């Protein structure tokens, strides 16, 4: 599906209330900690995304795709900066952020050393698919965002809009360099297992650091994700769509969903 959206870098700054780090979502610690854990992935993950796409930048012949790659890099770099500030906010509240980030960085270093450039790009595609479908859900399920602390809600809305804008850039690079179907789907299966294992482990570690780790609390967290309201369960059809041979991220055309938000953030464009 040929939908051309030029990713736009916006210079937003967020001031976070230190008293809200533990329970900034009204559904409580479980939900707050799950979303805190997602934030820990963003800075190191987005640097990996940038590197995997930039590796192929000089091989691209389409000037429009080259421009999209440049804008993709700009957006991802800025996301990393804002989530570094968010993660520092969490560390200031006593979470073991530095240790978690070190382990994540070590894992991505191992991926760089053990995977080919094509596999690393497929890994980026897989994780970009996760962020794209979660962003769409976040923007279409107000019951998720309305319960957030307002400043943090704005942070996640901004990130969701920009993830939507560039959701096909890495995919289009992959297609341009003939990445291959089987490489794409096999890497997705591996990434899915590793990603959710890491989410569970980090969430447990964060809860443990505040003295609230228990099997019951983790099960309640997964009940929220999988049963009621079940945002993870509701993502399953969109996740599985990735495995179609003819899949493209813009098969889900949510351009009109983000248009009002793009217009409201136009004053921040750089």
C-alpha positions as CSV (number, residue, x, y, z in Angstrom):
1,X,0.0,0.0,0.0
2,X,1.6,3.2,-1.1
3,X,1.0,5.7,1.6
4,X,3.7,8.3,1.9
5,X,4.0,10.1,5.3
6,X,7.1,12.1,5.9
7,X,8.1,11.6,9.6
8,X,8.4,14.9,11.4
9,X,10.8,15.6,14.2
10,X,9.2,17.6,17.0
11,X,11.0,19.2,19.9
12,X,8.7,18.5,22.9
13,X,9.8,18.7,26.5
14,X,8.1,17.0,29.4
15,X,8.2,17.9,33.1
16,X,7.4,14.9,35.2
17,X,6.0,15.0,38.7
18,X,8.4,13.0,40.9
19,X,5.6,12.0,43.3
20,X,3.9,10.0,40.5
21,X,6.6,7.5,39.5
22,X,5.0,4.6,41.3
23,X,1.3,4.9,40.4
24,X,0.8,7.3,37.6
25,X,-1.9,5.1,36.0
26,X,-5.1,4.9,37.9
27,X,-5.2,1.1,37.6
28,X,-2.3,1.1,40.0
29,X,1.2,-0.3,40.3
30,X,0.8,-3.2,37.9
31,X,-0.1,-1.1,34.9
32,X,2.3,1.8,35.8
33,X,5.1,-0.7,36.1
34,X,4.3,-2.4,32.8
35,X,4.5,0.9,31.0
36,X,7.6,2.0,33.0
37,X,9.2,-1.2,31.7
38,X,8.4,-0.3,28.1
39,X,10.1,3.0,28.6
40,X,13.3,1.3,29.7
41,X,13.5,-0.4,26.3
42,X,13.2,2.7,24.2
43,X,16.6,4.5,24.4
44,X,18.7,1.4,23.8
45,X,16.2,-0.1,21.4
46,X,15.9,2.9,19.3
47,X,19.7,3.3,18.9
48,X,19.7,-0.3,17.6
49,X,16.9,0.6,15.2
50,X,18.8,3.6,13.9
51,X,22.0,1.6,13.4
52,X,20.2,-1.3,11.6
53,X,18.5,1.1,9.1
54,X,21.5,3.3,8.7
55,X,23.6,0.3,7.6
56,X,21.6,0.2,4.4
57,X,21.1,3.9,3.8
58,X,23.7,4.2,1.0
59,X,22.2,1.2,-0.8
60,X,18.9,2.9,-1.3
61,X,18.0,4.3,-4.7
62,X,14.7,5.9,-3.9
63,X,15.2,9.6,-2.9
64,X,11.9,9.7,-1.0
65,X,12.8,6.6,1.0
66,X,16.2,8.1,1.8
67,X,14.5,11.2,3.1
68,X,12.1,9.1,5.2
69,X,15.1,7.3,6.7
70,X,16.7,10.5,7.7
71,X,13.5,11.7,9.4
72,X,13.1,8.2,11.0
73,X,16.6,8.6,12.5
74,X,15.7,12.1,13.8
75,X,12.5,10.9,15.4
76,X,14.0,7.8,17.0
77,X,17.0,9.8,18.4
78,X,14.6,12.3,20.0
79,X,12.4,9.5,21.4
80,X,15.5,8.1,23.1
81,X,16.4,11.5,24.7
82,X,12.9,12.0,26.2
83,X,12.7,8.4,27.5
84,X,16.2,8.7,28.9
85,X,14.8,11.6,31.0
86,X,11.8,9.5,31.9
87,X,14.1,6.6,32.9
88,X,16.2,8.9,35.0
89,X,13.0,10.0,36.7
90,X,12.3,6.4,37.6
91,X,15.9,5.8,38.8
92,X,15.6,8.9,41.1
93,X,12.6,7.1,42.7
94,X,14.8,4.1,43.5
95,X,14.3,1.7,40.6
96,X,17.3,-0.4,39.4
97,X,17.3,1.4,36.1
98,X,21.0,1.5,35.5
99,X,21.4,-2.3,36.0
100,X,18.4,-2.9,33.7
101,X,19.8,-0.7,31.0
102,X,23.2,-2.4,31.2
103,X,21.6,-5.8,30.7
104,X,19.5,-4.6,27.8
105,X,22.6,-3.0,26.2
106,X,24.5,-6.2,26.6
107,X,21.7,-8.1,24.9
108,X,21.7,-5.8,21.9
109,X,25.5,-5.9,21.7
110,X,25.2,-9.7,21.5
111,X,22.6,-9.3,18.8
112,X,25.0,-7.0,16.8
113,X,27.8,-9.5,17.1
114,X,25.7,-12.7,16.5
115,X,23.2,-11.6,13.8
116,X,23.8,-10.5,10.2
117,X,22.8,-7.0,9.1
118,X,19.8,-8.4,7.4
119,X,18.7,-10.2,10.6
120,X,19.3,-7.1,12.7
121,X,17.1,-5.1,10.3
122,X,14.4,-7.9,10.6
123,X,14.7,-7.5,14.4
124,X,14.0,-3.8,14.0
125,X,10.9,-4.6,11.8
126,X,9.6,-6.9,14.5
127,X,9.9,-4.4,17.3
128,X,8.6,-1.6,15.1
129,X,5.5,-3.7,14.5
130,X,5.0,-4.0,18.2
131,X,5.3,-0.3,18.7
132,X,3.1,0.5,15.8
133,X,0.2,-1.7,16.8
134,X,0.5,-0.7,20.5
135,X,0.5,3.0,19.4
136,X,-2.6,2.5,17.3
137,X,-4.3,0.8,20.3
138,X,-3.2,3.5,22.7
139,X,-4.8,6.2,20.4
140,X,-8.0,4.3,19.8
141,X,-8.7,3.1,23.3
142,X,-9.2,6.2,25.4
143,X,-9.9,4.1,28.5
144,X,-6.2,3.3,28.5
145,X,-4.9,6.9,28.2
146,X,-7.5,8.7,30.2
147,X,-6.3,7.0,33.4
148,X,-2.8,8.3,33.0
149,X,-1.2,11.3,34.7
150,X,-1.7,14.1,32.2
151,X,2.0,14.9,31.6
152,X,2.8,11.2,31.0
153,X,-0.2,10.8,28.8
154,X,1.1,13.6,26.6
155,X,4.5,11.9,26.4
156,X,3.0,8.6,25.2
157,X,0.6,10.3,22.8
158,X,3.5,12.1,21.1
159,X,5.5,8.9,20.9
160,X,2.5,7.0,19.5
161,X,1.9,9.6,16.8
162,X,5.5,9.5,15.6
163,X,5.7,5.7,15.8
164,X,2.7,5.7,13.5
165,X,4.3,8.2,11.1
166,X,7.4,6.1,10.6
167,X,5.9,2.6,11.1
168,X,6.8,1.5,7.5
169,X,10.2,3.1,7.0
170,X,12.3,0.2,8.3
171,X,10.0,-2.2,6.5
172,X,10.4,-0.4,3.2
173,X,14.2,-0.4,3.6
174,X,14.0,-4.2,4.2
175,X,11.9,-4.7,1.1
176,X,14.3,-2.5,-0.9
177,X,17.3,-4.7,0.0
178,X,15.4,-7.9,-0.6
179,X,15.4,-9.0,3.1
180,X,13.1,-12.0,2.5
181,X,9.9,-13.4,4.0
182,X,11.3,-16.3,6.1
183,X,14.0,-14.2,7.7
184,X,11.3,-11.7,8.7
185,X,8.9,-14.1,10.3
186,X,11.5,-16.3,12.0
187,X,13.1,-13.3,13.6
188,X,9.6,-12.1,14.7
189,X,9.0,-15.4,16.5
190,X,12.3,-15.1,18.3
191,X,11.8,-11.4,19.2
192,X,8.3,-12.1,20.5
193,X,9.6,-14.7,23.0
194,X,12.6,-12.7,24.1
195,X,10.7,-9.4,24.3
196,X,7.9,-10.7,26.6
197,X,10.3,-12.7,28.7
198,X,12.3,-9.5,29.3
199,X,9.2,-7.4,30.0
200,X,8.1,-9.9,32.7
201,X,11.6,-10.1,34.3
202,X,12.1,-6.3,34.4
203,X,8.6,-5.7,35.7
204,X,9.3,-8.2,38.5
205,X,12.6,-6.6,39.3
206,X,11.0,-3.1,39.5
207,X,8.3,-4.4,41.8
208,X,10.8,-6.2,43.9
209,X,12.8,-3.0,44.3
210,X,9.8,-1.3,46.0
211,X,9.0,-4.4,48.1
212,X,5.8,-5.3,46.1
213,X,6.9,-8.3,44.1
214,X,4.6,-11.3,44.4
215,X,3.2,-13.9,42.2
216,X,-0.3,-12.6,42.9
217,X,0.6,-9.1,41.8
218,X,2.2,-10.4,38.6
219,X,-0.9,-12.5,37.8
220,X,-3.1,-9.5,38.4
221,X,-0.9,-7.5,35.9
222,X,-1.3,-10.2,33.3
223,X,-5.0,-10.5,34.0
224,X,-5.2,-6.7,33.1
225,X,-3.1,-7.3,29.9
226,X,-4.8,-10.5,28.7
227,X,-8.4,-10.6,30.2
228,X,-9.9,-7.3,31.4
229,X,-9.5,-4.9,29.7
230,X,-7.2,-7.2,27.8
231,X,-5.2,-4.8,25.6
232,X,-2.6,-7.5,24.8
233,X,-5.3,-10.0,23.8
234,X,-6.9,-7.4,21.6
235,X,-3.7,-6.9,19.7
236,X,-3.4,-10.5,18.6
237,X,-5.1,-10.2,15.2
238,X,-2.8,-7.2,14.3
239,X,0.2,-9.1,15.5
240,X,-0.6,-12.2,13.5
241,X,-1.2,-10.1,10.4
242,X,2.6,-9.6,10.3
243,X,3.0,-13.2,9.2
244,X,1.1,-12.8,5.9
245,X,3.5,-13.0,3.0
246,X,2.1,-9.8,1.5
247,X,1.9,-7.8,4.8
248,X,2.8,-4.1,4.8
249,X,2.5,-1.8,7.9
250,X,0.2,0.6,6.0
251,X,-2.4,-2.1,5.3
252,X,-3.7,-0.7,8.6
253,X,-4.3,2.8,7.3
254,X,-4.7,4.9,10.4
255,X,-3.5,8.1,8.8
256,X,-6.7,10.0,9.6
257,X,-6.4,8.9,13.3
258,X,-3.2,10.8,13.8
259,X,-4.0,13.8,11.6
260,X,-5.6,15.9,14.4
261,X,-2.8,15.1,16.7
262,X,-0.2,16.0,14.1
263,X,-1.9,19.4,13.6
264,X,-2.0,20.1,17.3
265,X,1.7,19.4,17.6
266,X,2.7,21.4,14.6
267,X,4.1,24.2,16.7
268,X,6.8,21.8,18.0
269,X,8.1,20.9,14.6
270,X,11.8,21.4,13.9
